Amino acid sequence: MPYEGDGFDQSFPPKPVELGKEYDVEIEETSRRGEGITRIEGLVVFVPNGKPGDKLRIKITNIGRKFAEAEAVGAAEEKAETE
């Protein structure tokens, strides 16, 4: 018997990233598959060929339920330090 109720909500909270948008990040660690891992507002983002310590500009290519995937598009822009 199929479930026919309105009590089951399949919507998910909005993600802190947008598909196709670019972000400046620092790779924090490496996954088991060898991809770089960074986090944007708590959301895990996998970046191929990223190494811990790399400061990159990434472009989001895929957004899943619990993580996102991105490609590196260059080095992160240096922020001017204020004194």
C-alpha positions as CSV (number, residue, x, y, z in Angstrom):
1,M,0.0,0.0,0.0
2,P,1.6,3.3,-1.1
3,Y,2.0,6.1,1.4
4,E,-0.6,8.8,0.7
5,G,-0.1,11.5,3.3
6,D,0.8,15.1,3.4
7,G,2.9,14.8,6.5
8,F,6.1,13.8,4.7
9,D,8.0,16.8,3.5
10,Q,10.8,16.1,1.0
11,S,12.0,19.7,0.8
12,F,15.5,20.4,1.9
13,P,16.9,23.6,3.4
14,P,18.6,26.0,0.9
15,K,22.3,25.5,0.3
16,P,24.9,28.2,1.1
17,V,26.2,27.9,-2.5
18,E,24.8,28.5,-6.0
19,L,25.4,26.4,-9.1
20,G,27.8,28.2,-11.4
21,K,28.9,30.8,-8.8
22,E,32.5,31.3,-7.9
23,Y,34.0,31.4,-4.4
24,D,37.4,32.0,-2.9
25,V,38.4,29.1,-0.6
26,E,41.2,27.3,1.1
27,I,41.5,23.6,0.8
28,E,41.4,22.1,4.3
29,E,42.0,18.4,3.8
30,T,42.0,15.5,1.2
31,S,39.2,13.0,0.7
32,R,39.7,9.3,0.3
33,R,39.4,9.7,-3.4
34,G,42.2,12.3,-3.4
35,E,40.0,15.4,-3.9
36,G,40.5,18.5,-1.9
37,I,37.9,19.3,0.7
38,T,36.8,22.8,1.7
39,R,33.7,24.0,3.6
40,I,31.4,26.9,2.7
41,E,29.2,27.8,5.6
42,G,29.4,24.2,6.8
43,L,28.7,22.6,3.4
44,V,31.4,20.2,2.3
45,V,32.7,21.0,-1.2
46,F,35.0,18.6,-3.1
47,V,37.6,20.1,-5.5
48,P,39.5,17.8,-7.8
49,N,43.3,18.2,-7.6
50,G,43.1,20.4,-4.5
51,K,45.7,20.0,-1.9
52,P,45.6,21.1,1.8
53,G,46.7,24.8,2.0
54,D,45.8,25.6,-1.6
55,K,43.9,29.0,-1.8
56,L,41.7,28.7,-4.9
57,R,38.9,30.3,-6.7
58,I,36.4,27.6,-7.4
59,K,33.2,27.3,-9.5
60,I,30.3,25.1,-8.2
61,T,29.5,22.4,-10.8
62,N,27.1,20.2,-8.8
63,I,25.1,20.5,-5.6
64,G,23.9,17.4,-3.8
65,R,21.9,16.9,-0.5
66,K,25.0,16.8,1.7
67,F,27.8,18.2,-0.4
68,A,28.8,20.1,-3.5
69,E,31.4,19.6,-6.2
70,A,33.4,22.4,-7.8
71,E,36.3,22.9,-10.3
72,A,39.3,25.2,-9.7
73,V,39.3,28.2,-12.0
74,G,42.4,29.9,-10.6
75,A,44.1,31.3,-7.5
76,A,42.0,33.1,-4.9
77,E,42.2,36.8,-4.9
78,E,44.3,38.2,-2.0
79,K,42.3,40.4,0.3
80,A,43.8,43.7,1.3
81,E,44.7,43.8,5.0
82,T,43.5,46.7,7.1
83,E,45.5,48.0,10.0
